[in-house]
Amino acid sequence: MDLLTPDPGLVIWTGTTFIILVLILRKYAWRPILHAIRVREHTIKYALASAEKAKQEAENIEKLKKQTLEEAAVERDRLITEARELKAKIIEEAKKSAQVEADKIVETTRLQLEKEKKDALSQMREQIAVLSVDIAGKLLEQELKTTKKQKELIDKYLKEVSFN
Amino acid sequence: MQRFYTIILLLAFILTSFAAYAENEGEKKNKEGDFDPLEMIMHHISDSHNWHIVSFKNKEGKDVDIAIPLPVILIHDGSVHIFMSSDFHHGEAVVQKGDQYFKLYHDKVYLTDASGKINLNSEGVPENAKPFDLSITRNVASMWMSVLIMLALFIPAARKYRGKPSMPTGMQSLMEPIILFVRDDIVIEQIGEKKADRFMPYIMTIFFFIWINNLIGMVPIFPGGSNVSGNIAFTGILAVFTFLLTNVFGTKSYWKDIFATPGVPIPVRAILIPIEFVSIFTKPFALMVRLFANITAGHIVLLSLTSLIFVLKTIYISPVSIGMSLFMDMLELLVGLLQAYIFALLSALFIGMAVNDEEEH
């Protein structure tokens, strides 16, 4: 059969064509394409890996942040408590010292008052003595004429000048 | 689905009844002008010196053939003759070059005397000597067209891969999945990661070369109309390449498996060695025959379906012919891809078995 007998001309042309085609495509198609695909695959793999790494890192950072925040909160609470205590203490101390000072002031004032009172009393006594002498003088002057009248006057004045 | 089967059965019934009718007709034929489907089919599936487009009878009742003439290259007695196939005038004219006369008879070039006489023997086979025919025939031209298509497909696609890795676009995104499929599921799968790179260009090229030629073969008129991948010379030389790669790159353990199969007693080896030795040749032989038979069979079936209209001389059969042809065309599209895949896969498998030291079965 003609169909089953390979034609040598066609064999030669097919063979030559195919070899040249393989060589051309190897140089200008398969190698660049496959190389580029491989590079891309590696890039994708690398990118995925680094993305995973970045995600991990972000998670770590998040964790760290959370931890820091928690620590900060604890620290804050502690500081606030401390500050409160300190405030209370300071107020307490201030109160105490104020009390002491107040007591001191009150004491001084009291002493001062006492002294003033004494001074006043003594001054008053002096005044009374002077007044008494004056009165006595006047009485003596007026009433000495009648003893009875003098005596009544003296009593009256003395009653008027009744002090503690 | 039910309806589909009904239609198929009906068609089968119609076809068989027409076939019986055609047989009766056949007895009466072989008159001049009668349509001979066998000749037409053989003409279409074998090679030709010109690329036939259309023939018809013009107003004056003359036969007009429109065909693209192809260069004829003949080598005889150390001299090379190049001329266009139109010089043969479809086998009617004798071409004289120097003192040699060539005539075309059934698309083959024979040496004749000046009168162009072809001596037929009792079986109707010409006895004339043949020059060595290196012509650019229809198959060669068609094959070169497939080469141009491949270059146009892959080189611009490859150019897009320059620069930074990026998303595939356009033609690149169409070709890339197929290239990746061949790379991962044929070459690397069969040959293994380590040695795959060396054979990658071969398997890639063979896959696309066969596939594209199969597809071109399905186009019925000019850019197609040939039967390259259904030609035994084409499938044969590709099988020879696989054979050469298998045996040239075959490792020690490959040859040891053939001539000294490990773990087999010596008397058994005496039986095994011839079998193993023959299998070196049968594997590529099967490759050759498988592709040739599949593609040629597809062409024959398609052409037979079309011939039905002319054999029965009625236009009413054309819906059946066209319907069945359409179905066959769909099937052939699948077969075209499948055969390319099988050829590439088996080539990769044979090469893989030969180049790998550790047997993986």
Interface residues (C-beta under 8 A of the other chain):
Chain A: D2 L3 L4 T5 P6 D7 P8 G9 L10 V11 I12 W13 T14 G15 T17 F18 L21 V22 I24 L25 R26 Y28 A29 W30 R31 P32 I33 L34 H35 A36 I37 V39 R40 T43 I44
Chain B: M42 I45 S46 D47 I73 F132 D133 L134 S135 I136 T137 N139 V140 M143 W144 V147 M150 L151 F154 I155 A157 A158 R159 Y161 R162 P165 M175 E176 I179 L180 R183 D197 M200 P201 Y202 M204 T205 I206 F209 N231 I232 A233 F234 G236 I237 L238 V240 F241 T296
